[in-house]
Amino acid sequence: MKEVRLPTIPEIVIILGAFLALVFSFTLFLDLPIQLALFISWFFVIILGVRLGHSYQDLQKSIMDGITNGLEAVLILVSVGALIGTWIAGGVVPTLIYYGLEFIHPSIFLLATLIICSIMSIATGTSWGTVGTAGIAMIAIGEGLGMPLPLVAGAVLSGAYFGDKLSPLSDSTVLASSLSKVDILRHVRAMMVLSIPAFVITAILFTLTGFVYGGRNIDTEKVEFFKTSLQQYFDIGILMLIPAVIVVVLLALKKPSMPVIVIGALLGAIWASVFQGIDFADAINIAYKGFAIDTGVAFMDGILNRGGIVGMLDTLVVIIFGLGFGGLLEKLGVLKVIIATFEKKLTSAGNVTLSTLIVAFLGNVLGCAMYVSLILTPKIMEDSYDRLRLDRRILSRNTEVGGTLTSGMVPWSDNGIYMAGILGISTFSYLPFMWLSFVALGLALIYGYTGKFIWYVDENSPSDETEYKGEKVANDY
């Protein structure tokens, strides 16, 4: 039997260079689906794996294991797709758009977008669901108010990711904390000391920007036309928001995310039948195929014609292929070899923080899925934290900042594809306005290099793993 070895740095550079060349050529030059590039990339890594001594059967198993680890994301995304379709058909999203155009002043619109999406995301624990419902509404309102749409998208994503990171209901928050062996509430508290200052700074930036743009390009006739069109095609009223209230309350009561989202989708279908005059069988079908309408207004059709399980299939394939690719990278030890090369420099909290952020970001770039980043980063970096006696809360916090908050920045990642597709704005267009993510990354580095909010485990204190199992907590606050 051939002896298994780790890849060398030149081998890693070649394989990852081939991967990036394939991705960029497919997306930028050949106009081919990114999913196909990811699938082909599997075989590049498999060839390297066989060269390193792994059997094909073991490599295939690593693909299956990687996919299995992230199947929860697939289930939630399917549910969110059904929810988006029926909430549009049931008048939930159109009512949000109408009331937004009616009551939100242009000068505070960006701040309102940030706050609304934050509250929605904290209550529901899903950035995907928030962007697919409140986010769509804010984009439509921003168009009516004459706001630059990439800027609006930045406010939507800043709010969605902020709330997601502070919600114990979030699947990514649960994953980052559990793999770092940190109790989820301790993880959330550790995130708060970074996320809340980042939110305040981001809110100030969007407020100032809102005063610059607010009302400058507003077309009152266009706003009235939008409102009239919505009233023409939908029954608008407070009652339309009941499905959203029910879903938020159930999730706030810590009920399981996927069944609650499915209940929300069912309520949307019932509302579409009762209030919007859609046949109930057709309303149920919208949960699968998505909502479709021809209002004669191109932008409005673009906003409303979306959702459904079918509409999520492209992103689902990216997640599956990305998770499989991540499983292969973990099997070969690619990121571990990269970290081991710089291990001698990982002698301070600042350097370890910087390395964690880089590894987490590379998880999104190379694994093409947020789950890949959140799964691999704690496994790769935990020894460096333990060697420096750094509290595992720092590991889980840095994993979240580097993995979750950068996931929407990568055009070929699951979040990048989903966010761009739902909002109708390209990743590179909204990326400069993801201000909360940039501020949080900066604060994480400042904390690391200054020692602010960096906690250590005493030699005689219980280990992080022991603390995670529920015994006495050391260095808590």
C-alpha positions in Angstrom: 0.0 0.0 0.0 1.4 3.4 -1.0 2.4 5.6 1.9 0.1 8.7 2.3 1.9 12.1 2.5 0.8 15.7 2.8 1.0 18.0 -0.2 4.0 20.3 -0.7 3.6 24.0 -1.1 4.4 23.9 -4.9 1.7 21.2 -5.3 -0.8 23.3 -3.4 0.0 26.4 -5.4 -0.4 24.5 -8.7 -3.7 22.9 -7.7 -5.2 26.1 -6.2 -3.9 28.1 -9.1 -5.7 25.7 -11.5 -8.9 26.0 -9.5 -8.9 29.8 -9.5 -8.0 29.9 -13.2 -10.9 27.6 -14.0 -13.3 29.6 -11.9 -12.3 33.0 -13.4 -12.2 31.7 -17.0 -15.7 30.1 -16.6 -17.3 33.2 -15.0 -15.5 36.1 -16.7 -14.6 34.9 -20.2 -16.5 31.8 -21.2 -19.8 32.6 -19.6 -20.2 29.1 -18.3 -21.9 28.1 -15.0 -19.7 28.2 -11.9 -21.2 24.9 -10.9 -19.5 23.2 -13.7 -16.1 24.7 -12.8 -16.5 23.4 -9.2 -17.4 19.9 -10.4 -14.4 19.8 -12.7 -12.2 21.0 -9.8 -13.1 18.0 -7.8 -11.1 15.9 -10.3 -8.1 18.2 -10.1 -7.9 17.6 -6.4 -8.7 13.9 -6.7 -5.7 13.5 -9.1 -3.5 15.2 -6.5 -4.9 13.0 -3.8 -4.1 9.8 -5.7 -0.6 11.2 -6.2 -0.3 11.7 -2.5 -1.2 8.1 -1.8 -4.9 8.3 -1.0 -7.2 5.7 -2.6 -10.1 6.9 -4.8 -12.6 5.3 -2.4 -11.2 7.4 0.5 -11.3 10.6 -1.6 -14.9 9.9 -2.7 -15.8 9.3 1.0 -14.3 12.7 1.9 -16.5 14.3 -0.7 -19.6 12.6 0.8 -18.5 13.6 4.3 -18.1 17.2 3.3 -21.5 17.3 1.7 -23.1 15.6 4.7 -21.6 18.2 7.1 -23.5 21.0 5.4 -26.8 19.5 4.5 -28.6 21.7 7.0 -27.8 24.7 4.8 -29.4 22.9 1.9 -32.6 22.2 3.9 -32.9 25.8 5.1 -32.2 27.2 1.6 -35.0 25.0 0.1 -37.4 26.3 2.8 -36.4 29.9 2.3 -37.0 29.5 -1.5 -40.6 28.3 -0.8 -41.1 31.1 1.7 -40.0 33.9 -0.7 -42.4 32.7 -3.4 -45.5 32.5 -1.2 -44.8 35.6 0.7 -44.7 37.6 -2.5 -47.9 35.9 -3.8 -49.6 36.3 -0.4 -48.9 40.1 -0.4 -46.4 40.1 2.5 -43.5 41.5 0.6 -45.6 43.8 -1.6 -47.1 45.3 1.6 -43.7 45.8 3.1 -42.7 47.7 -0.1 -45.8 49.8 -0.1 -45.5 50.8 3.5 -41.8 51.5 3.1 -42.6 53.9 0.2 -45.4 55.5 2.2 -43.6 56.1 5.5 -39.8 55.9 5.3 -38.1 59.3 4.6 -35.4 59.2 2.0 -32.7 60.8 4.3 -33.0 58.0 6.9 -33.8 55.2 4.4 -30.3 53.6 4.5 -30.3 53.6 8.3 -33.8 52.2 8.4 -32.7 49.5 6.0 -29.8 48.6 8.3 -32.0 48.5 11.4 -35.0 46.6 9.8 -32.8 43.9 8.3 -30.9 43.6 11.6 -34.1 43.1 13.6 -35.4 40.6 11.1 -32.2 38.6 11.1 -31.8 38.6 14.9 -35.4 37.4 15.3 -35.3 34.7 12.6 -31.6 33.7 12.7 -31.3 33.6 8.9 -29.5 36.1 6.7 -30.8 34.3 3.6 -34.4 34.6 4.7 -33.9 38.2 5.7 -32.4 39.2 2.3 -35.1 37.2 0.5 -38.0 39.0 2.2 -37.1 42.4 3.8 -34.1 42.8 1.6 -36.2 42.5 -1.6 -38.6 45.1 -0.2 -35.8 47.5 0.7 -34.3 47.2 -2.8 -37.7 48.1 -4.3 -38.2 51.0 -2.0 -34.6 52.2 -2.7 -35.4 52.2 -6.4 -38.5 54.3 -5.8 -36.5 56.8 -3.7 -33.8 57.1 -6.3 -31.1 55.5 -4.1 -28.0 53.8 -5.7 -29.0 50.2 -5.5 -25.5 48.8 -4.7 -25.5 51.1 -1.7 -28.9 49.8 -0.6 -27.7 46.2 -1.0 -24.8 47.0 1.2 -27.1 48.2 4.0 -29.3 45.1 3.5 -26.4 42.8 3.8 -24.8 44.7 6.7 -28.0 44.4 8.7 -28.7 40.8 7.7 -25.2 39.5 8.7 -25.2 41.6 11.9 -28.4 40.0 13.1 -27.4 36.6 12.0 -24.2 36.7 14.1 -26.0 37.7 17.3 -28.9 35.2 17.0 -28.6 31.9 18.9 -31.0 30.6 16.2 -28.5 31.0 13.4 -27.2 27.8 11.9 -23.9 29.4 11.2 -23.6 30.7 14.7 -24.3 27.3 16.1 -21.8 25.7 13.8 -19.0 28.1 14.6 -19.5 27.8 18.3 -19.9 24.1 18.4 -16.9 23.3 16.3 -14.8 25.7 18.5 -16.2 23.8 21.6 -17.7 27.0 23.0 -21.2 27.3 24.5 -23.4 29.2 22.1 -24.4 31.9 24.6 -20.8 32.6 25.5 -20.0 32.8 21.8 -22.8 35.3 21.2 -21.6 37.4 24.1 -18.1 37.4 22.7 -19.5 38.4 19.4 -21.4 41.3 20.9 -18.3 43.1 22.1 -17.2 43.3 18.4 -20.4 43.4 16.5 -22.2 46.1 18.5 -19.3 48.7 18.0 -19.1 47.6 14.4 -22.9 48.2 14.0 -22.7 51.6 15.6 -19.9 52.7 13.3 -21.8 51.3 10.3 -25.0 53.0 11.3 -23.2 56.3 11.5 -21.7 55.8 8.0 -25.1 54.9 6.5 -26.8 57.8 8.3 -24.3 60.3 6.9 -24.5 58.8 3.4 -28.3 58.8 3.6 -28.3 62.6 4.2 -26.0 63.0 1.1 -28.3 60.9 -1.2 -31.7 61.2 0.6 -34.3 63.0 -1.6 -31.7 64.1 -4.1 -32.9 61.8 -6.9 -36.4 61.0 -5.7 -39.1 60.9 -8.4 -42.4 61.4 -6.6 -44.4 60.4 -9.7 -42.4 57.2 -9.9 -43.1 56.5 -6.2 -46.8 57.1 -6.6 -46.8 54.9 -9.7 -45.1 52.1 -7.8 -47.6 52.3 -5.0 -50.6 52.4 -7.4 -49.3 49.4 -9.3 -48.9 47.4 -6.1 -52.4 48.3 -5.0 -53.6 47.3 -8.5 -52.1 43.8 -8.3 -52.2 43.0 -4.6 -54.5 43.4 -1.6 -52.3 45.7 0.6 -52.9 45.9 4.3 -51.7 45.2 7.9 -53.3 41.8 7.7 -50.9 40.8 5.0 -48.0 41.0 7.6 -49.5 38.3 9.9 -47.5 35.4 8.4 -44.3 37.4 9.0 -45.3 38.2 12.6 -46.1 34.5 13.3 -42.7 33.3 11.8 -40.7 35.9 13.8 -42.5 35.0 17.0 -42.0 31.2 16.5 -38.3 31.6 15.8 -37.9 34.0 18.7 -39.4 31.2 20.9 -36.5 29.1 19.6 -38.5 26.7 17.5 -36.5 24.8 14.9 -35.8 27.0 11.9 -36.7 24.7 8.9 -40.2 23.7 10.0 -41.0 27.3 11.1 -39.9 28.6 7.7 -42.0 25.9 6.0 -45.0 27.0 8.2 -44.4 30.5 7.0 -44.4 29.4 3.4 -47.7 27.6 4.0 -49.2 30.7 5.6 -48.1 32.7 2.5 -49.9 30.2 0.3 -53.1 30.5 2.4 -52.9 34.3 2.3 -52.4 34.2 -1.5 -55.5 32.1 -1.8 -57.7 34.0 0.7 -56.6 37.6 0.1 -55.0 37.7 -3.3 -57.6 35.5 -5.2 -55.1 32.8 -6.3 -56.3 29.3 -6.5 -54.9 27.3 -3.5 -53.3 24.6 -5.7 -51.6 27.3 -7.7 -50.5 29.1 -4.5 -49.0 25.8 -3.3 -47.2 25.4 -6.6 -45.7 28.9 -6.2 -43.7 27.4 -3.3 -42.0 25.1 -5.8 -41.9 27.1 -9.0 -41.7 30.7 -7.6 -44.0 33.7 -8.2 -44.5 35.1 -11.7 -46.4 38.3 -12.7 -46.4 40.7 -15.7 -47.1 44.2 -14.4 -45.7 45.9 -17.5 -43.1 47.6 -15.2 -39.8 45.9 -15.8 -38.2 46.7 -12.5 -41.2 45.7 -10.5 -41.4 42.4 -12.4 -37.7 41.9 -11.7 -38.3 42.4 -7.9 -41.5 40.2 -7.7 -40.7 37.4 -10.1 -38.6 35.2 -7.9 -38.6 32.6 -5.1 -39.6 29.0 -5.1 -37.6 25.9 -4.6 -36.7 25.8 -8.3 -35.2 29.3 -7.9 -32.7 28.0 -5.3 -31.4 25.1 -7.4 -28.3 27.0 -8.8 -27.3 28.0 -5.3 -28.0 24.5 -3.9 -25.7 23.0 -6.5 -22.9 25.5 -5.6 -23.3 24.5 -1.9 -23.1 20.8 -2.7 -20.1 21.0 -5.0 -18.4 23.5 -2.6 -18.9 21.3 0.4 -17.5 18.3 -1.5 -14.5 20.4 -2.6 -14.0 21.5 1.0 -14.1 17.8 2.1 -11.3 17.0 -0.4 -9.2 19.9 0.8 -9.6 18.8 4.4 -8.7 15.2 3.5 -5.5 16.3 1.8 -4.6 18.8 4.6 -4.1 21.6 2.1 -5.0 24.5 4.5 -3.1 22.8 7.4 0.0 22.7 5.3 -0.4 26.4 4.5 -0.8 27.3 8.2 2.1 25.1 9.2 4.4 27.1 6.8 3.7 30.2 8.9 3.3 28.5 12.2 6.5 30.0 13.6 5.1 33.5 13.3 1.9 32.6 15.2 3.3 33.7 18.5 0.8 36.5 19.4 -3.0 36.9 19.5 -2.7 39.4 16.7 -0.9 37.1 14.3 -3.3 34.2 15.2 -6.3 36.5 14.6 -4.9 37.6 11.2 -4.2 34.0 10.2 -7.7 32.9 11.3 -9.4 35.6 9.2 -7.3 34.6 6.2 -8.0 30.9 6.6 -11.7 31.6 7.0 -11.8 33.8 3.9 -9.8 31.2 1.9 -12.5 28.7 3.0 -15.0 30.8 1.2 -12.8 31.4 -1.8 -11.6 27.8 -2.2 -14.6 25.9 -0.7 -17.2 28.1 -2.3 -19.5 27.7 0.7 -19.7 29.4 4.1 -20.2 26.0 5.7 -16.8 24.9 4.4 -15.2 27.9 6.0 -17.0 27.4 9.3 -16.2 23.7 9.4 -12.5 23.9 8.4 -11.3 27.0 10.2 -11.7 25.8 13.8 -10.2 22.5 13.0 -7.1 24.1 11.4 -6.6 26.9 13.9 -7.5 25.3 17.3 -4.0 24.1 18.1 -2.6 27.6 17.6 -5.1 29.0 20.1 -4.5 26.3 22.6 -0.7 26.7 22.4 -1.1 30.4 23.3 -3.7 29.6 26.0 -6.2 31.8 24.1 -9.8 31.3 25.1 -11.7 29.4 22.5 -14.3 32.2 22.4 -11.6 34.2 20.4 -11.4 31.3 17.9 -15.2 31.1 17.5 -15.5 34.9 17.2 -12.7 35.2 14.6 -14.1 32.2 12.7 -17.5 34.0 12.4 -16.0 37.3 11.4 -13.6 35.8 8.8 -16.0 33.1 7.5 -19.6 34.4 7.7 -19.0 38.1 7.2 -16.9 37.6 4.1 -19.0 34.8 2.5 -21.1 37.3 0.5 -17.9 38.9 -0.9 -16.9 35.9 -3.1 -18.9 35.9 -6.4 -18.7 32.1 -6.7 -19.6 31.2 -3.1 -23.0 30.1 -2.0 -23.7 33.4 -0.3 -22.3 35.5 -3.2 -24.4 33.8 -5.8 -27.6 33.8 -3.6 -27.3 37.4 -2.5 -26.5 38.7 -6.0 -29.3 36.6 -7.5 -32.0 37.6 -4.9 -31.1 41.3 -4.9 -30.4 41.6 -8.6 -27.1 43.3 -8.0 -23.7 41.8 -8.8 -21.3 40.9 -6.0 -18.6 43.2 -7.1 -21.2 46.1 -7.2 -22.4 45.7 -3.7 -19.1 44.5 -2.2 -17.6 48.0 -1.5 -20.7 48.9 0.6 -20.6 45.8 2.9 -19.4 48.3 5.6 -20.3 46.2 8.6 -18.1 43.3 7.4 -15.1 45.6 6.7 -15.5 47.4 10.1 -15.8 44.0 11.9 -12.7 42.7 10.2 -10.8 45.8 11.2 -12.0 45.6 14.8 -11.0 42.0 15.1 -7.5 42.8 14.0 -7.4 45.8 16.4 -8.5 43.6 19.3 -6.0 41.0 18.4 -3.0 43.3 18.3 -4.0 45.5 21.2 -5.2 42.7 23.5 -8.6 44.4 23.9 -11.3 41.8 24.6 -8.8 39.0 24.3 -9.2 36.4 27.0 -6.7 33.8 28.1 -7.2 30.4 29.9 -5.1 30.0 33.1 -3.0 26.9 33.5 -5.2 25.8 36.4 -8.5 26.7 34.8 -10.7 24.1 33.2 -10.0 23.5 29.5 -12.3 25.0 26.9 -13.6 21.6 26.0 -14.5 21.0 29.7 -16.2 24.4 29.8 -18.1 23.6 26.7 -19.5 20.5 28.4 -21.1 22.6 31.0 -18.7 22.8 33.9 -17.4 25.9 35.6 -16.6 28.7 33.2 -13.2 30.5 33.5 -12.6 34.1 32.6 -16.2 34.8 31.9 -17.7 38.3 32.3 
